[in-house]
Amino acid sequence: MMSGERTSTSIVYIEDDEKLGRLTARYLESHNVRVTLAIDPRDGISTVLRERPDVILLDLMLPHIDGFEVCQKLRSRVHTPIIMVTARGEEADRVMGLEGGADDYLPKPFSARELLARIRAHARRARGLAGPAAEQKLVAGALTIDPSARRAIFDDTELALTTYEFDLLHALAERAGRVLTREQLVDLVRGSADEAFDRSIDVHVSHLRKKLGDDPKSSRIIKTVRGIGYVFAIDRM
C-alpha cells in the first residue's frame, strides 16, 4: 500500500439496493474504507453534511429523489468528490451526472477492485496527496495554483473547485500554450483514458470557464482548438 492508503478513507454510500450496498460495503471495509450506508437519499444528504466523508458514492436510480437531484443538492453544499454509480450507461446520463457536479462515473455491474481504486484516487487528490509531495506554486497571469494546499486563486478570489476541476485546471495551466487533446487531459487527471468520452472533459471545462468568468463564445483563458482539444492561453510567469 502507498502511505496515503494506510490512512482510513471514509465514504457515504447512497444506495437503495440494501443487499448490494451491504455487499459492497463489506468489501470496501475489508480494505480499510469506512462506509456509512444510506438507503434513503434524504438520509444520505444529511449524513454527508454531518459526517463530511472523504468521498461520496452515489447511485443514480433512487426513490423519492433521483441521483441527479441528490448530486446537485450535495454539490451546492460540499466539494467532496462524488462518484456516481448506475446501471444506466448511456452517454447522456454520464454527461448529465457530470453537469450536476459528479467527479466520476462508474457503470454497473462494476468491479469492486476498480471501485476501491477510484475511491482511493479521489480521496488522495482531495487530501492533496496525489503526485509529488512538495510541488511549487504555479502562477499564470492572474491565476495562482498551490498544489500542496489544493487551492486555486484567480483575480484575488479563491475558486470553489471540485477535485476533478482542480486537477484539470492544474493540468492545463501547467502546460500553458500547449494544445491538449481530450484523451490526454483524461489521462493526466484520472490516470487512464480507457473510458474517456469526448463530452466528459467538455462538461468540466465548461464548469471551469464559468468559475473563471471566461466567456465560452470568446474564451481568453481556456481556448477550444476545434477537432483537437483545449489550450490554456495565459503564459506562465
N, C-alpha and C positions, 0 to 999 in steps of 0.2 A: 504493500500500500504506500501511496505517497503520503508525506507528512500531513498535508491538508485533509486527507481522507481518514486519518486516525481520529480527527475531531468528529464527534457525533453530529450528524446532519438531521435537522428536524423538518418534517413536511406535514402539511394538512392535505389529506386526500379526500376530495369531494366526489363521491361515487354512490349512486343509489342502488347498484347491484351489490348487496351486502356480502354475498358469497365471494364474488370476485375481489371486492375491496379487502376482505379479511385474508384471502389467499395472497394477494399482492403485498399487503402489509406484513404478513408473516415472513415472506421472502426478504423484503427490504429490512425488516428489523433484525434478521439474521446476519445482515451486512452493516450493522451499526447505523441504521437510519431510524430515527424515532418518528413513528407515524401516528397521527391523530386522524381517525376515520370519521367523516361526517356523511351520513346517509341523506339528510335533508339539506338542500343547498342553502336555505336560510340560516340553518345552524352552522354551515360551513363558513359563511361570510363572517358571522360573529366570532367563530373560533379563530379564523385568520387574524381578525383585528385584536383579539385578546392574546393570542399566543405568539404572533409575529414570527412565523416559521421561516426557515431558510428558503424553502421552495414550496409552491402550491401546485398540486396535481389535480387537474380539474376535468371531470367527464363532461362531454358536450350534451348528451341527451339525459336531462334531469327532469324530475317532476316539479310542478309549480312554477319554477323559473328555469329557463334553458341555460345551458352553459355559456352562451354568448352574452346574455344579460348579466350572469354572475361575474364573468370576466370583466365586463365594463364597470360593474359596481366595485369590484376589488381594485381595478387599476386606478379608479378615481380616488382611492384611499391609501393604497400602498404601492411601492415599487418592487415588491418581491417578485422574483422570477415565476412565471406561470407556464406550466407545461400542460397543454390541452390534450386529452386522450379521447378517442371516439371511434366507433365502428363506421362512421361516415367518412369516407376517404376522398370525396370529390374535391378538386382544387378550389372550387367556390367556397366550400366550408372552411378550408385551411386559410384562405385569404380573409374570410370574414372573422375567423378567430384571431388572426394577426392584427387585423384592423381594430378589433376590440381590445387589443392590448396584450395578447398572449405572446410569450417569448419563443415558444417552441410548440411542435405539434407531432403527436405520435399516434398513428392509426392502430386500432385493434384488429386482430389479436396482435399484441406486441410481445417482444422478447423481454423477459424480466431482467436479463443482464443488460440489455440496451437501455431499458428504463432506468436502472440503477446508475449506469454510466452517465446518462443525461442529467439525472438529478445531481450527481456529484459534480459534474462540469458546471452546471448553473450555480450550485452552491459555492464552488471555488471562485467563480467570477464575481459573484455578489460580495464575497468576503475580500476580494482583491488579491486572491492567491493564484490566479492564473498567470502564466508567463513568468518572466524574470522578477525576482523579489524586490529589486530596487531600481525600477525604471525611472528615468528622469522625466521632469515635466516637459510637455510638448506645447510649443507656442506657435500658432499660425494665425497671423493677423490679430483679431480681437478675441480669438479662441485660445484658452489655456486648458490643457488636459493634464490632470495629475493621476496617473495610473495607480499609484500606491493607495491613494485615498479614494479612488473611484469617483473623482469629481471633474466636471467639465464646466468651465465658466466662459460665457460669451457676452461681450459688452458689459462686463462687470456684474452679470447676473448668472447665478448658478442654475444650470439646466436640470430639470427633473427628468432623468432618463431611466428607462428600464435597463437591465443588464445587457440585453441584446443591442439596444440602441447605443449604449455607451461603447461597447466593443466595436460596433460598426463605425461609429464616428471616429474612434481611435484608429481603426484600420485605414480609413480614408485619409484622415489628417496626417497620419504618419507617412503616407505615400503621396503627399500633396503634389499635384501636377502630373501624376501617373494615372492613366486610364485603367480601371479595374473592371473585369467582367463580373457578371453576377455570380458565376461559379467560383471565381477567385475570392469574392467577398464572403460567400458562404463558407468556403474553406478556411479563410482567415478568422472568421468569427466563431464558427462552431466546430471546426476541425475536420469536417467531412462534407464534400459536395455531392455525395451519392444520392441524397434525397432532395436535392435542391430543385425548386421550381421557380421559374422566372419571376413571378409576381410576389413571391415572399420577400425578396430584397426590395422590390419596388414599394411595397407597403411600409417597410421600416424606413426607407429613405424618405418617403412622404411624411412620416412622423417626425423625422429629424428636421426636415425643411420647415415644418410648422414651428417647431421649438426654437429654431434658429431665426425665424422670421424671414425665411428665404422663399421668395415668390416662385412657385414651380414653373410659371409661364416665362419667367426671365431670371432663372436662377443665377446668383452670383457666387454662391458658396459651393453647393454640390450640383454640378452640371451633368446633364444627361448627354451621353455620347450615343447617338441613335444606332441601334443594332449591335452595340457592344456592351455598354455598362455605364459607369459613373466615374467622375473625377472630382476630387476636392481642389477647388480653383484658387484657394488662398495660399500664398507661399509661406513656408515655414521660416521663422526668424532664427 
